[in-house]
């Protein structure tokens, strides 16, 4: 079974390449038991999506980023 370090590495690799069946199974098994790694995976996916939009020129304006009262 994967430890958290190995799991976060696989989560990062998952964003760059397709994982093999064994890697997917090991990853999902660990994620079912570890909320920390599950949160890391969600945050990594969100960060990649946001940065991709930024790179494509779809970044929100300063007004959209301003805190609301």
PQR file of N, CA, C, O and H, with PARSE charges and radii, in Angstrom:
ATOM      1  N   UNK A   1       0.834  -1.180   0.000 -0.4000 1.5000
ATOM      2  CA  UNK A   1       0.000   0.000   0.000 -0.0000 2.0000
ATOM      3  C   UNK A   1       0.880   1.245   0.000  0.5500 1.7000
ATOM      4  O   UNK A   1       1.960   1.263   0.591 -0.5500 1.4000
ATOM      5  N   UNK A   2       0.398   2.281  -0.672 -0.4000 1.5000
ATOM      6  CA  UNK A   2       1.151   3.523  -0.784 -0.0000 2.0000
ATOM      7  C   UNK A   2       1.138   4.303   0.521  0.5500 1.7000
ATOM      8  O   UNK A   2       0.163   4.260   1.271 -0.5500 1.4000
ATOM      9  H   UNK A   2      -0.479   2.267  -1.153  0.4000 1.0000
ATOM     10  N   UNK A   3       2.229   5.017   0.788 -0.4000 1.5000
ATOM     11  CA  UNK A   3       2.215   5.964   1.896 -0.0000 2.0000
ATOM     12  C   UNK A   3       1.808   7.332   1.337  0.5500 1.7000
ATOM     13  O   UNK A   3       1.610   7.469   0.130 -0.5500 1.4000
ATOM     14  H   UNK A   3       3.022   5.052   0.179  0.4000 1.0000
ATOM     15  N   UNK A   4       1.684   8.327   2.189 -0.4000 1.5000
ATOM     16  CA  UNK A   4       1.190   9.632   1.739 -0.0000 2.0000
ATOM     17  C   UNK A   4       2.137  10.302   0.740  0.5500 1.7000
ATOM     18  O   UNK A   4       1.681  10.932  -0.214 -0.5500 1.4000
ATOM     19  H   UNK A   4       1.845   8.215   3.170  0.4000 1.0000
ATOM     20  N   UNK A   5       3.437  10.172   0.949 -0.4000 1.5000
ATOM     21  CA  UNK A   5       4.396  10.776   0.015 -0.0000 2.0000
ATOM     22  C   UNK A   5       4.243  10.162  -1.377  0.5500 1.7000
ATOM     23  O   UNK A   5       4.202  10.885  -2.372 -0.5500 1.4000
ATOM     24  H   UNK A   5       3.807   9.660   1.724  0.4000 1.0000
ATOM     25  N   UNK A   6       4.160   8.855  -1.447 -0.4000 1.5000
ATOM     26  CA  UNK A   6       3.997   8.179  -2.735 -0.0000 2.0000
ATOM     27  C   UNK A   6       2.658   8.550  -3.376  0.5500 1.7000
ATOM     28  O   UNK A   6       2.565   8.689  -4.596 -0.5500 1.4000
ATOM     29  H   UNK A   6       4.193   8.268  -0.638  0.4000 1.0000
ATOM     30  N   UNK A   7       1.637   8.707  -2.555 -0.4000 1.5000
ATOM     31  CA  UNK A   7       0.311   9.050  -3.066 -0.0000 2.0000
ATOM     32  C   UNK A   7       0.292  10.453  -3.657  0.5500 1.7000
ATOM     33  O   UNK A   7      -0.259  10.664  -4.737 -0.5500 1.4000
ATOM     34  H   UNK A   7       1.713   8.594  -1.565  0.4000 1.0000
ATOM     35  N   UNK A   8       0.890  11.415  -2.955 -0.4000 1.5000
ATOM     36  CA  UNK A   8       0.895  12.779  -3.493 -0.0000 2.0000
ATOM     37  C   UNK A   8       1.726  12.855  -4.778  0.5500 1.7000
ATOM     38  O   UNK A   8       1.403  13.620  -5.686 -0.5500 1.4000
ATOM     39  H   UNK A   8       1.338  11.243  -2.077  0.4000 1.0000
ATOM     40  N   UNK A   9       2.784  12.066  -4.845 -0.4000 1.5000
ATOM     41  CA  UNK A   9       3.566  12.015  -6.086 -0.0000 2.0000
ATOM     42  C   UNK A   9       2.711  11.471  -7.233  0.5500 1.7000
ATOM     43  O   UNK A   9       2.744  12.005  -8.342 -0.5500 1.4000
ATOM     44  H   UNK A   9       3.047  11.444  -4.107  0.4000 1.0000
ATOM     45  N   UNK A  10       1.950  10.413  -6.967 -0.4000 1.5000
ATOM     46  CA  UNK A  10       1.073   9.844  -7.999 -0.0000 2.0000
ATOM     47  C   UNK A  10      -0.019  10.823  -8.392  0.5500 1.7000
ATOM     48  O   UNK A  10      -0.382  10.911  -9.565 -0.5500 1.4000
ATOM     49  H   UNK A  10       1.923   9.979  -6.066  0.4000 1.0000
ATOM     50  N   UNK A  11      -0.550  11.564  -7.415 -0.4000 1.5000
ATOM     51  CA  UNK A  11      -1.583  12.571  -7.718 -0.0000 2.0000
ATOM     52  C   UNK A  11      -1.019  13.628  -8.674  0.5500 1.7000
ATOM     53  O   UNK A  11      -1.701  14.062  -9.602 -0.5500 1.4000
ATOM     54  H   UNK A  11      -0.255  11.492  -6.462  0.4000 1.0000
ATOM     55  N   UNK A  12       0.208  14.028  -8.443 -0.4000 1.5000
ATOM     56  CA  UNK A  12       0.843  15.006  -9.325 -0.0000 2.0000
ATOM     57  C   UNK A  12       1.096  14.412 -10.709  0.5500 1.7000
ATOM     58  O   UNK A  12       0.867  15.070 -11.724 -0.5500 1.4000
ATOM     59  H   UNK A  12       0.762  13.675  -7.689  0.4000 1.0000
ATOM     60  N   UNK A  13       1.564  13.179 -10.744 -0.4000 1.5000
ATOM     61  CA  UNK A  13       1.818  12.519 -12.022 -0.0000 2.0000
ATOM     62  C   UNK A  13       0.529  12.309 -12.806  0.5500 1.7000
ATOM     63  O   UNK A  13       0.526  12.356 -14.036 -0.5500 1.4000
ATOM     64  H   UNK A  13       1.750  12.645  -9.920  0.4000 1.0000
ATOM     65  N   UNK A  14      -0.566  12.075 -12.086 -0.4000 1.5000
ATOM     66  CA  UNK A  14      -1.863  11.858 -12.717 -0.0000 2.0000
ATOM     67  C   UNK A  14      -2.291  13.063 -13.557  0.5500 1.7000
ATOM     68  O   UNK A  14      -3.040  12.918 -14.523 -0.5500 1.4000
ATOM     69  H   UNK A  14      -0.564  12.036 -11.087  0.4000 1.0000
ATOM     70  N   UNK A  15      -1.813  14.250 -13.184 -0.4000 1.5000
ATOM     71  CA  UNK A  15      -2.144  15.460 -13.932 -0.0000 2.0000
ATOM     72  C   UNK A  15      -1.350  15.559 -15.231  0.5500 1.7000
ATOM     73  O   UNK A  15      -1.720  16.302 -16.140 -0.5500 1.4000
ATOM     74  H   UNK A  15      -1.205  14.368 -12.399  0.4000 1.0000
ATOM     75  N   UNK A  16      -0.265  14.810 -15.312 -0.4000 1.5000
ATOM     76  CA  UNK A  16       0.631  14.888 -16.466 -0.0000 2.0000
ATOM     77  C   UNK A  16       0.527  13.700 -17.421  0.5500 1.7000
ATOM     78  O   UNK A  16       0.821  13.821 -18.610 -0.5500 1.4000
ATOM     79  H   UNK A  16       0.036  14.206 -14.575  0.4000 1.0000
ATOM     80  N   UNK A  17       0.109  12.562 -16.893 -0.4000 1.5000
ATOM     81  CA  UNK A  17       0.074  11.352 -17.726 -0.0000 2.0000
ATOM     82  C   UNK A  17      -1.027  10.417 -17.234  0.5500 1.7000
ATOM     83  O   UNK A  17      -1.541  10.559 -16.125 -0.5500 1.4000
ATOM     84  H   UNK A  17      -0.130  12.464 -15.927  0.4000 1.0000
ATOM     85  N   UNK A  18      -1.367   9.475 -18.076 -0.4000 1.5000
ATOM     86  CA  UNK A  18      -2.346   8.457 -17.681 -0.0000 2.0000
ATOM     87  C   UNK A  18      -1.656   7.446 -16.775  0.5500 1.7000
ATOM     88  O   UNK A  18      -0.572   6.954 -17.090 -0.5500 1.4000
ATOM     89  H   UNK A  18      -0.950   9.359 -18.977  0.4000 1.0000
ATOM     90  N   UNK A  19      -2.285   7.143 -15.659 -0.4000 1.5000
ATOM     91  CA  UNK A  19      -1.725   6.157 -14.733 -0.0000 2.0000
ATOM     92  C   UNK A  19      -2.093   4.754 -15.190  0.5500 1.7000
ATOM     93  O   UNK A  19      -3.133   4.541 -15.813 -0.5500 1.4000
ATOM     94  H   UNK A  19      -3.165   7.543 -15.403  0.4000 1.0000
ATOM     95  N   UNK A  20      -1.226   3.806 -14.872 -0.4000 1.5000
ATOM     96  CA  UNK A  20      -1.515   2.405 -15.161 -0.0000 2.0000
ATOM     97  C   UNK A  20      -2.593   1.885 -14.219  0.5500 1.7000
ATOM     98  O   UNK A  20      -2.921   2.526 -13.220 -0.5500 1.4000
ATOM     99  H   UNK A  20      -0.382   3.980 -14.366  0.4000 1.0000
ATOM    100  N   UNK A  21      -3.127   0.745 -14.539 -0.4000 1.5000
ATOM    101  CA  UNK A  21      -4.204   0.148 -13.739 -0.0000 2.0000
ATOM    102  C   UNK A  21      -3.754  -0.064 -12.291  0.5500 1.7000
ATOM    103  O   UNK A  21      -4.492   0.263 -11.361 -0.5500 1.4000
ATOM    104  H   UNK A  21      -2.860   0.224 -15.350  0.4000 1.0000
ATOM    105  N   UNK A  22      -2.572  -0.597 -12.098 -0.4000 1.5000
ATOM    106  CA  UNK A  22      -2.064  -0.835 -10.743 -0.0000 2.0000
ATOM    107  C   UNK A  22      -1.891   0.462  -9.970  0.5500 1.7000
ATOM    108  O   UNK A  22      -2.206   0.529  -8.782 -0.5500 1.4000
ATOM    109  H   UNK A  22      -1.973  -0.863 -12.854  0.4000 1.0000
ATOM    110  N   UNK A  23      -1.388   1.498 -10.648 -0.4000 1.5000
ATOM    111  CA  UNK A  23      -1.226   2.799 -10.009 -0.0000 2.0000
ATOM    112  C   UNK A  23      -2.580   3.382  -9.618  0.5500 1.7000
ATOM    113  O   UNK A  23      -2.744   3.912  -8.519 -0.5500 1.4000
ATOM    114  H   UNK A  23      -1.132   1.444 -11.613  0.4000 1.0000
ATOM    115  N   UNK A  24      -3.542   3.280 -10.523 -0.4000 1.5000
ATOM    116  CA  UNK A  24      -4.888   3.797 -10.232 -0.0000 2.0000
ATOM    117  C   UNK A  24      -5.495   3.088  -9.034  0.5500 1.7000
ATOM    118  O   UNK A  24      -6.068   3.731  -8.155 -0.5500 1.4000
ATOM    119  H   UNK A  24      -3.409   2.850 -11.416  0.4000 1.0000
ATOM    120  N   UNK A  25      -5.374   1.787  -8.995 -0.4000 1.5000
ATOM    121  CA  UNK A  25      -5.939   0.995  -7.903 -0.0000 2.0000
ATOM    122  C   UNK A  25      -5.275   1.362  -6.576  0.5500 1.7000
ATOM    123  O   UNK A  25      -5.962   1.580  -5.578 -0.5500 1.4000
ATOM    124  H   UNK A  25      -4.908   1.265  -9.709  0.4000 1.0000
ATOM    125  N   UNK A  26      -3.957   1.430  -6.562 -0.4000 1.5000
ATOM    126  CA  UNK A  26      -3.230   1.791  -5.345 -0.0000 2.0000
ATOM    127  C   UNK A  26      -3.597   3.198  -4.892  0.5500 1.7000
ATOM    128  O   UNK A  26      -3.776   3.445  -3.699 -0.5500 1.4000
ATOM    129  H   UNK A  26      -3.399   1.252  -7.372  0.4000 1.0000
ATOM    130  N   UNK A  27      -3.709   4.118  -5.842 -0.4000 1.5000
ATOM    131  CA  UNK A  27      -4.062   5.504  -5.531 -0.0000 2.0000
ATOM    132  C   UNK A  27      -5.451   5.576  -4.902  0.5500 1.7000
ATOM    133  O   UNK A  27      -5.629   6.190  -3.850 -0.5500 1.4000
ATOM    134  H   UNK A  27      -3.564   3.918  -6.811  0.4000 1.0000
ATOM    135  N   UNK A  28      -6.420   4.958  -5.537 -0.4000 1.5000
ATOM    136  CA  UNK A  28      -7.794   5.019  -5.036 -0.0000 2.0000
ATOM    137  C   UNK A  28      -7.942   4.325  -3.684  0.5500 1.7000
ATOM    138  O   UNK A  28      -8.721   4.767  -2.840 -0.5500 1.4000
ATOM    139  H   UNK A  28      -6.277   4.459  -6.391  0.4000 1.0000
ATOM    140  N   UNK A  29      -7.207   3.256  -3.481 -0.4000 1.5000
ATOM    141  CA  UNK A  29      -7.249   2.563  -2.197 -0.0000 2.0000
ATOM    142  C   UNK A  29      -6.763   3.486  -1.081  0.5500 1.7000
ATOM    143  O   UNK A  29      -7.386   3.568  -0.023 -0.5500 1.4000
ATOM    144  H   UNK A  29      -6.575   2.897  -4.167  0.4000 1.0000
ATOM    145  N   UNK A  30      -5.662   4.173  -1.319 -0.4000 1.5000
ATOM    146  CA  UNK A  30      -5.131   5.093  -0.314 -0.0000 2.0000
ATOM    147  C   UNK A  30      -6.084   6.267  -0.103  0.5500 1.7000
ATOM    148  O   UNK A  30      -6.331   6.671   1.034 -0.5500 1.4000
ATOM    149  H   UNK A  30      -5.157   4.106  -2.180  0.4000 1.0000
ATOM    150  N   UNK A  31      -6.617   6.813  -1.193 -0.4000 1.5000
ATOM    151  CA  UNK A  31      -7.498   7.978  -1.083 -0.0000 2.0000
ATOM    152  C   UNK A  31      -8.780   7.669  -0.314  0.5500 1.7000
ATOM    153  O   UNK A  31      -9.347   8.561   0.316 -0.5500 1.4000
ATOM    154  H   UNK A  31      -6.416   6.485  -2.116  0.4000 1.0000
ATOM    155  N   UNK A  32      -9.239   6.434  -0.355 -0.4000 1.5000
ATOM    156  CA  UNK A  32     -10.436   6.053   0.395 -0.0000 2.0000
ATOM    157  C   UNK A  32     -10.203   6.169   1.904  0.5500 1.7000
ATOM    158  O   UNK A  32     -11.149   6.354   2.671 -0.5500 1.4000
ATOM    159  H   UNK A  32      -8.778   5.709  -0.867  0.4000 1.0000
ATOM    160  N   UNK A  33      -8.951   6.060   2.321 -0.4000 1.5000
ATOM    161  CA  UNK A  33      -8.638   6.051   3.750 -0.0000 2.0000
ATOM    162  C   UNK A  33      -7.977   7.332   4.253  0.5500 1.7000
ATOM    163  O   UNK A  33      -7.844   7.520   5.462 -0.5500 1.4000
ATOM    164  H   UNK A  33      -8.183   5.909   1.698  0.4000 1.0000
ATOM    165  N   UNK A  34      -7.560   8.213   3.346 -0.4000 1.5000
ATOM    166  CA  UNK A  34      -6.744   9.363   3.761 -0.0000 2.0000
ATOM    167  C   UNK A  34      -7.351  10.680   3.271  0.5500 1.7000
ATOM    168  O   UNK A  34      -7.293  11.000   2.084 -0.5500 1.4000
ATOM    169  H   UNK A  34      -7.668   8.060   2.363  0.4000 1.0000
ATOM    170  N   UNK A  35      -7.924  11.421   4.187 -0.4000 1.5000
ATOM    171  CA  UNK A  35      -8.546  12.693   3.805 -0.0000 2.0000
ATOM    172  C   UNK A  35      -7.507  13.746   3.425  0.5500 1.7000
ATOM    173  O   UNK A  35      -7.782  14.620   2.602 -0.5500 1.4000
ATOM    174  H   UNK A  35      -7.972  11.161   5.152  0.4000 1.0000
ATOM    175  N   UNK A  36      -6.319  13.670   4.018 -0.4000 1.5000
ATOM    176  CA  UNK A  36      -5.264  14.635   3.680 -0.0000 2.0000
ATOM    177  C   UNK A  36      -4.840  14.525   2.225  0.5500 1.7000
ATOM    178  O   UNK A  36      -4.709  15.536   1.536 -0.5500 1.4000
ATOM    179  H   UNK A  36      -6.095  12.961   4.686  0.4000 1.0000
ATOM    180  N   UNK A  37      -4.629  13.319   1.762 -0.4000 1.5000
ATOM    181  CA  UNK A  37      -4.232  13.104   0.364 -0.0000 2.0000
ATOM    182  C   UNK A  37      -5.387  13.396  -0.585  0.5500 1.7000
ATOM    183  O   UNK A  37      -5.175  13.873  -1.700 -0.5500 1.4000
ATOM    184  H   UNK A  37      -4.736  12.497   2.322  0.4000 1.0000
ATOM    185  N   UNK A  38      -6.607  13.111  -0.143 -0.4000 1.5000
ATOM    186  CA  UNK A  38      -7.782  13.436  -0.954 -0.0000 2.0000
ATOM    187  C   UNK A  38      -7.876  14.944  -1.144  0.5500 1.7000
ATOM    188  O   UNK A  38      -8.155  15.417  -2.246 -0.5500 1.4000
ATOM    189  H   UNK A  38      -6.780  12.724   0.763  0.4000 1.0000
ATOM    190  N   UNK A  39      -7.646  15.700  -0.076 -0.4000 1.5000
ATOM    191  CA  UNK A  39      -7.654  17.160  -0.182 -0.0000 2.0000
ATOM    192  C   UNK A  39      -6.525  17.649  -1.083  0.5500 1.7000
ATOM    193  O   UNK A  39      -6.726  18.552  -1.895 -0.5500 1.4000
ATOM    194  H   UNK A  39      -7.420  15.316   0.819  0.4000 1.0000
ATOM    195  N   UNK A  40      -5.335  17.057  -0.943 -0.4000 1.5000
ATOM    196  CA  UNK A  40      -4.213  17.438  -1.800 -0.0000 2.0000
ATOM    197  C   UNK A  40      -4.576  17.245  -3.270  0.5500 1.7000
ATOM    198  O   UNK A  40      -4.301  18.116  -4.096 -0.5500 1.4000
ATOM    199  H   UNK A  40      -5.172  16.324  -0.283  0.4000 1.0000
ATOM    200  N   UNK A  41      -5.188  16.117  -3.598 -0.4000 1.5000
ATOM    201  CA  UNK A  41      -5.553  15.804  -4.980 -0.0000 2.0000
ATOM    202  C   UNK A  41      -6.546  16.830  -5.528  0.5500 1.7000
ATOM    203  O   UNK A  41      -6.396  17.308  -6.652 -0.5500 1.4000
ATOM    204  H   UNK A  41      -5.411  15.410  -2.927  0.4000 1.0000
ATOM    205  N   UNK A  42      -7.557  17.166  -4.729 -0.4000 1.5000
ATOM    206  CA  UNK A  42      -8.550  18.157  -5.159 -0.0000 2.0000
ATOM    207  C   UNK A  42      -7.897  19.515  -5.381  0.5500 1.7000
ATOM    208  O   UNK A  42      -8.181  20.191  -6.369 -0.5500 1.4000
ATOM    209  H   UNK A  42      -7.679  16.778  -3.816  0.4000 1.0000
ATOM    210  N   UNK A  43      -7.026  19.910  -4.464 -0.4000 1.5000
ATOM    211  CA  UNK A  43      -6.362  21.207  -4.579 -0.0000 2.0000
ATOM    212  C   UNK A  43      -5.413  21.247  -5.772  0.5500 1.7000
ATOM    213  O   UNK A  43      -5.329  22.266  -6.458 -0.5500 1.4000
ATOM    214  H   UNK A  43      -6.796  19.360  -3.661  0.4000 1.0000
ATOM    215  N   UNK A  44      -4.705  20.163  -6.025 -0.4000 1.5000
ATOM    216  CA  UNK A  44      -3.790  20.114  -7.169 -0.0000 2.0000
ATOM    217  C   UNK A  44      -4.565  20.231  -8.478  0.5500 1.7000
ATOM    218  O   UNK A  44      -4.141  20.936  -9.394 -0.5500 1.4000
ATOM    219  H   UNK A  44      -4.774  19.336  -5.468  0.4000 1.0000
ATOM    220  N   UNK A  45      -5.707  19.535  -8.564 -0.4000 1.5000
ATOM    221  CA  UNK A  45      -6.527  19.619  -9.776 -0.0000 2.0000
ATOM    222  C   UNK A  45      -7.074  21.028  -9.958  0.5500 1.7000
ATOM    223  O   UNK A  45      -7.093  21.548 -11.073 -0.5500 1.4000
ATOM    224  H   UNK A  45      -6.051  18.963  -7.820  0.4000 1.0000
ATOM    225  N   UNK A  46      -7.520  21.650  -8.865 -0.4000 1.5000
ATOM    226  CA  UNK A  46      -8.057  22.996  -8.954 -0.0000 2.0000
ATOM    227  C   UNK A  46      -6.968  23.988  -9.366  0.5500 1.7000
ATOM    228  O   UNK A  46      -7.201  24.853 -10.210 -0.5500 1.4000
ATOM    229  H   UNK A  46      -7.504  21.227  -7.958  0.4000 1.0000
ATOM    230  N   UNK A  47      -5.798  23.864  -8.777 -0.4000 1.5000
ATOM    231  CA  UNK A  47      -4.694  24.754  -9.106 -0.0000 2.0000
ATOM    232  C   UNK A  47      -4.313  24.626 -10.576  0.5500 1.7000
ATOM    233  O   UNK A  47      -4.064  25.627 -11.247 -0.5500 1.4000
ATOM    234  H   UNK A  47      -5.610  23.162  -8.091  0.4000 1.0000
ATOM    235  N   UNK A  48      -4.267  23.401 -11.070 -0.4000 1.5000
ATOM    236  CA  UNK A  48      -3.939  23.189 -12.485 -0.0000 2.0000
ATOM    237  C   UNK A  48      -4.999  23.834 -13.391  0.5500 1.7000
ATOM    238  O   UNK A  48      -4.662  24.449 -14.403 -0.5500 1.4000
ATOM    239  H   UNK A  48      -4.469  22.587 -10.524  0.4000 1.0000
ATOM    240  N   UNK A  49      -6.263  23.692 -13.028 -0.4000 1.5000
ATOM    241  CA  UNK A  49      -7.342  24.276 -13.819 -0.0000 2.0000
ATOM    242  C   UNK A  49      -7.271  25.804 -13.810  0.5500 1.7000
ATOM    243  O   UNK A  49      -7.394  26.440 -14.857 -0.5500 1.4000
ATOM    244  H   UNK A  49      -6.537  23.192 -12.206  0.4000 1.0000
ATOM    245  N   UNK A  50      -7.074  26.385 -12.638 -0.4000 1.5000
ATOM    246  CA  UNK A  50      -7.007  27.840 -12.522 -0.0000 2.0000
ATOM    247  C   UNK A  50      -5.805  28.384 -13.288  0.5500 1.7000
ATOM    248  O   UNK A  50      -5.923  29.378 -14.004 -0.5500 1.4000
ATOM    249  H   UNK A  50      -6.975  25.868 -11.788  0.4000 1.0000
ATOM    250  N   UNK A  51      -4.662  27.741 -13.143 -0.4000 1.5000
ATOM    251  CA  UNK A  51      -3.467  28.216 -13.848 -0.0000 2.0000
ATOM    252  C   UNK A  51      -3.607  28.032 -15.353  0.5500 1.7000
ATOM    253  O   UNK A  51      -3.097  28.843 -16.126 -0.5500 1.4000
ATOM    254  H   UNK A  51      -4.567  26.933 -12.562  0.4000 1.0000
ATOM    255  N   UNK A  52      -4.289  26.978 -15.774 -0.4000 1.5000
ATOM    256  CA  UNK A  52      -4.540  26.786 -17.203 -0.0000 2.0000
ATOM    257  C   UNK A  52      -5.405  27.901 -17.760  0.5500 1.7000
ATOM    258  O   UNK A  52      -5.146  28.415 -18.848 -0.5500 1.4000
ATOM    259  H   UNK A  52      -4.703  26.319 -15.146  0.4000 1.0000
ATOM    260  N   UNK A  53      -6.446  28.277 -17.004 -0.4000 1.5000
ATOM    261  CA  UNK A  53      -7.293  29.385 -17.445 -0.0000 2.0000
ATOM    262  C   UNK A  53      -6.507  30.682 -17.484  0.5500 1.7000
ATOM    263  O   UNK A  53      -6.666  31.480 -18.408 -0.5500 1.4000
ATOM    264  H   UNK A  53      -6.657  27.860 -16.120  0.4000 1.0000
ATOM    265  N   UNK A  54      -5.658  30.899 -16.486 -0.4000 1.5000
ATOM    266  CA  UNK A  54      -4.834  32.102 -16.455 -0.0000 2.0000
ATOM    267  C   UNK A  54      -3.914  32.148 -17.675  0.5500 1.7000
ATOM    268  O   UNK A  54      -3.772  33.194 -18.308 -0.5500 1.4000
ATOM    269  H   UNK A  54      -5.528  30.251 -15.735  0.4000 1.0000
ATOM    270  N   UNK A  55      -3.296  31.027 -18.001 -0.4000 1.5000
ATOM    271  CA  UNK A  55      -2.399  30.961 -19.153 -0.0000 2.0000
ATOM    272  C   UNK A  55      -3.142  31.204 -20.459  0.5500 1.7000
ATOM    273  O   UNK A  55      -2.561  31.706 -21.421 -0.5500 1.4000
ATOM    274  H   UNK A  55      -3.411  30.177 -17.487  0.4000 1.0000
ATOM    275  N   UNK A  56      -4.417  30.854 -20.499 -0.4000 1.5000
ATOM    276  CA  UNK A  56      -5.228  31.073 -21.695 -0.0000 2.0000
ATOM    277  C   UNK A  56      -5.832  32.469 -21.747  0.5500 1.7000
ATOM    278  O   UNK A  56      -6.603  32.780 -22.655 -0.5500 1.4000
ATOM    279  H   UNK A  56      -4.890  30.446 -19.717  0.4000 1.0000
ATOM    280  N   UNK A  57      -5.486  33.317 -20.773 -0.4000 1.5000
ATOM    281  CA  UNK A  57      -5.994  34.679 -20.761 -0.0000 2.0000
ATOM    282  C   UNK A  57      -7.384  34.807 -20.178  0.5500 1.7000
ATOM    283  O   UNK A  57      -8.061  35.807 -20.419 -0.5500 1.4000
ATOM    284  H   UNK A  57      -4.860  33.065 -20.036  0.4000 1.0000
ATOM    285  N   UNK A  58      -7.821  33.830 -19.426 -0.4000 1.5000
ATOM    286  CA  UNK A  58      -9.158  33.869 -18.847 -0.0000 2.0000
ATOM    287  C   UNK A  58      -9.112  34.183 -17.360  0.5500 1.7000
ATOM    288  O   UNK A  58     -10.001  33.783 -16.609 -0.5500 1.4000
ATOM    289  H   UNK A  58      -7.271  33.018 -19.230  0.4000 1.0000
ATOM    290  N   UNK A  59      -8.081  34.896 -16.936 -0.4000 1.5000
ATOM    291  CA  UNK A  59      -7.953  35.226 -15.521 -0.0000 2.0000
ATOM    292  C   UNK A  59      -9.026  36.235 -15.131  0.5500 1.7000
ATOM    293  O   UNK A  59      -9.379  37.103 -15.929 -0.5500 1.4000
ATOM    294  H   UNK A  59      -7.359  35.222 -17.546  0.4000 1.0000
ATOM    295  N   UNK A  60      -9.545  36.131 -13.922 -0.4000 1.5000
ATOM    296  CA  UNK A  60     -10.541  37.104 -13.473 -0.0000 2.0000
ATOM    297  C   UNK A  60      -9.919  38.480 -13.327  0.5500 1.7000
ATOM    298  O   UNK A  60      -8.722  38.598 -13.065 -0.5500 1.4000
ATOM    299  H   UNK A  60      -9.259  35.426 -13.273  0.4000 1.0000
ATOM    300  N   UNK A  61     -10.716  39.514 -13.493 -0.4000 1.5000
ATOM    301  CA  UNK A  61     -10.223  40.878 -13.344 -0.0000 2.0000
ATOM    302  C   UNK A  61     -10.001  41.169 -11.866  0.5500 1.7000
ATOM    303  O   UNK A  61     -10.426  40.399 -11.005 -0.5500 1.4000
ATOM    304  H   UNK A  61     -11.689  39.419 -13.706  0.4000 1.0000
ATOM    305  N   UNK A  62      -9.337  42.278 -11.578 -0.4000 1.5000
ATOM    306  CA  UNK A  62      -9.075  42.673 -10.196 -0.0000 2.0000
ATOM    307  C   UNK A  62     -10.379  42.893  -9.445  0.5500 1.7000
ATOM    308  O   UNK A  62     -10.453  42.617  -8.247 -0.5500 1.4000
ATOM    309  H   UNK A  62      -8.992  42.904 -12.278  0.4000 1.0000
ATOM    310  N   UNK A  63     -11.400  43.382 -10.119 -0.4000 1.5000
ATOM    311  CA  UNK A  63     -12.692  43.611  -9.472 -0.0000 2.0000
ATOM    312  C   UNK A  63     -13.313  42.294  -9.012  0.5500 1.7000
ATOM    313  O   UNK A  63     -13.930  42.236  -7.948 -0.5500 1.4000
ATOM    314  H   UNK A  63     -11.340  43.606 -11.092  0.4000 1.0000
ATOM    315  N   UNK A  64     -13.155  41.246  -9.801 -0.4000 1.5000
ATOM    316  CA  UNK A  64     -13.712  39.943  -9.429 -0.0000 2.0000
ATOM    317  C   UNK A  64     -12.968  39.328  -8.261  0.5500 1.7000
ATOM    318  O   UNK A  64     -13.540  38.564  -7.484 -0.5500 1.4000
ATOM    319  H   UNK A  64     -12.655  41.293 -10.665  0.4000 1.0000
ATOM    320  N   UNK A  65     -11.670  39.667  -8.136 -0.4000 1.5000
ATOM    321  CA  UNK A  65     -10.855  39.135  -7.053 -0.0000 2.0000
ATOM    322  C   UNK A  65     -11.009  39.903  -5.754  0.5500 1.7000
ATOM    323  O   UNK A  65     -10.621  39.411  -4.694 -0.5500 1.4000
ATOM    324  H   UNK A  65     -11.206  40.288  -8.768  0.4000 1.0000
ATOM    325  N   UNK A  66     -11.575  41.110  -5.822 -0.4000 1.5000
ATOM    326  CA  UNK A  66     -11.696  41.945  -4.633 -0.0000 2.0000
ATOM    327  C   UNK A  66     -12.612  41.294  -3.604  0.5500 1.7000
ATOM    328  O   UNK A  66     -13.632  40.699  -3.954 -0.5500 1.4000
ATOM    329  H   UNK A  66     -11.890  41.510  -6.683  0.4000 1.0000
ATOM    330  N   UNK A  67     -12.237  41.414  -2.328 -0.4000 1.5000
ATOM    331  CA  UNK A  67     -13.092  40.842  -1.278 -0.0000 2.0000
ATOM    332  C   UNK A  67     -14.448  41.542  -1.244  0.5500 1.7000
ATOM    333  O   UNK A  67     -14.559  42.743  -1.488 -0.5500 1.4000
ATOM    334  H   UNK A  67     -11.409  41.898  -2.044  0.4000 1.0000
ATOM    335  N   UNK A  68     -15.455  40.768  -0.939 -0.4000 1.5000
ATOM    336  CA  UNK A  68     -16.805  41.331  -0.859 -0.0000 2.0000
ATOM    337  C   UNK A  68     -17.207  41.483   0.600  0.5500 1.7000
ATOM    338  O   UNK A  68     -16.867  40.650   1.439 -0.5500 1.4000
ATOM    339  H   UNK A  68     -15.366  39.792  -0.740  0.4000 1.0000
ATOM    340  N   UNK A  69     -17.923  42.541   0.887 -0.4000 1.5000
ATOM    341  CA  UNK A  69     -18.415  42.772   2.257 -0.0000 2.0000
ATOM    342  C   UNK A  69     -19.717  42.104   2.509  0.5500 1.7000
ATOM    343  O   UNK A  69     -20.259  42.204   3.609 -0.5500 1.4000
ATOM    344  H   UNK A  69     -18.199  43.218   0.205  0.4000 1.0000
TER
END
